[in-house]
Amino acid sequence: ASPSSVSIRSKAADFDLKTYWTSLMVQINQKLDEAIPVKFPQQIYEAMRYSSLAKGAKRAPPVMCISACELFGGSRLAAFPTACALEMVHAASLIHDDLPCMDDSSSRRGHPSNHTIYGVDMAILAGQFLDLEGGPNAVGFIQDKKFGEMGECSAVCGGLLAGAKDDEIERLRRYGRAVGVLYAVVDDILEERLKPEGDKDRKNRGKSYVGVYGVEKAAEIAEELRAKAMEELDGFEKYGDQVLPLYSFVNYAIDRSFNVDDASG
Amino acid sequence: ETIETEEKPVFDFKSYMIEKATRVNKALDDAVSLREPLKVHDAMRYSLLAGGKRVRPVLCLAACDLVGGTESMSMPAACAVEMIHTMSLIHDDLPCMDNDDLRRGKPTNHKVYGEDVAVLAGDALLAFAFEHIAVSTSGVSPARIVRAIGELAKSIGSEGLVAGQVVDINSEGLSDVGIERLEFIHLHKTAALLEGAVVLGAILGGGCDEDVEKLRKFARYIGLLFQVVDDILDVTKSSQELGKTAGKDLVADKVTYPKLMGIQKSKDFAEKLNRDAQDQLSGFDSRKSAPLIALANYIAHRQN
């Protein structure tokens, strides 16, 4: 890294991500609330609202989208519809993931899952619909629940809205994917540490990085991803401090220095 | 001395449908090719390429043609509409919905691939439908493509298809379902996607707002017509004639037009809907509107 990128990296370490993230979340929650009013037939809108306005959601995809848009001087207002669309698509994939015929989860973020409350039929329809609310900017990745895909798409959408150049979009794409996968790998490692002895790699074997590679190798992968994401951002040097939020997402993916869920109020 | 007996060319509906359906099938086969991950693509293709009359995509192509567009403008949208129609059938057949084992004489998607893959295959078709329009439409301005995508999303979301399904689910076993509620269900469950098909064709083909709205009305009339005729056939035809179980609505105690207004009045209503639909086309070039008129007549007079 060049001297200037070293300095911006250290600046990013001091960036108050918690305040930035929480204030954005308040706005995103309000936009989502407005985007899905309860109409007739009530039941379906309630099922949709239940999942997309759920407390405990981090709103990571919309936050990433807005940060990427603002990096290039794009307006936050212009980014909100797409940012909300990303969250809706995210919610839709979670609803379908939790279904009895899929992962069969009766709870999500500490609350009963959608189908537990509204029934499997409504949950399928609500998921189907949230897929659609997204509209033109959020298509093509619905079934791919993976964090990498979501991170990539969120960052790229933000850049596209702000009119970023092709090479900048590709840089965002690589950055977003790296951060998303990094977040998932670190999740796996943290989860593994929390598990009681003897319970290790019981359920997720083969499904998680730790299950496949073991903790040590997973930590190595995480370090590679971190370096890769930082390197991509170094290419945005000329945008100055506007890039700080994107740097601090990388740090956050690793250190989880605060709890976004609590911050949502 | 040689008087040219110039006969008005008779529109050959059957060969028109066969030709268009063949082109649609080829386009669908190309669009959803078998690729990694194989299982979900295989499941998508199983239901998507299982036959069917392709009424929706042909409506889309015909509407585009009517307003002066070319096939390359509307074929991706036509395929998208069929992908979404297929998605709704796959999800409808699931055990938690209608729980059907057979569709068009073949085992339903979840019977072959399992429920989990069937849910995902439906989701993937839905997502891909929009991607396909966004990526593969050629010769149309970005503004019209975005407008078309918005229209399609609306027609199948909670203000469209999904709304119809929800109200339908909520109406099962109710004794006091009135004509208004019945119409809501059908306008959303059946007519919305037909409307989407026609309106998308008109938008992408370059139609002016007035033409788009005329075709939207046309589509709503034939959408409702489709359902009224379906209801009549269910009580007047045998299972053999229909190629599916007759009298299903009676057994399921479903509210239908014949039940609410009697068979004769239902037939009169169907005739009126067909006339109203065709009235919308009166301002267009009669040679170009022939396919849509024939489609309306086909929907009105079909025997199964």
Interface residues (C-beta under 8 A of the other chain):
Chain A: K39 F40 P41 Q43 I44 Y45 M48 S93 H96 L99 P100 C101 M102 G119 V120 D121 M122 I124 L125 G127 Q128 F129 D131 L132 E133 G134 G135 P136 V139 G140 F141 I142 Q143
Chain B: V40 M87 H91 L94 C96 M97 H110 G114 E115 D116 A118 V119 L120 G122 D123 A124 L126 A127 F128 F130 E131 A134 I145 V146 I149 G150 A153 I156 G157 S158 E159 V162 A163 Q165 V166 V167 I169 N170
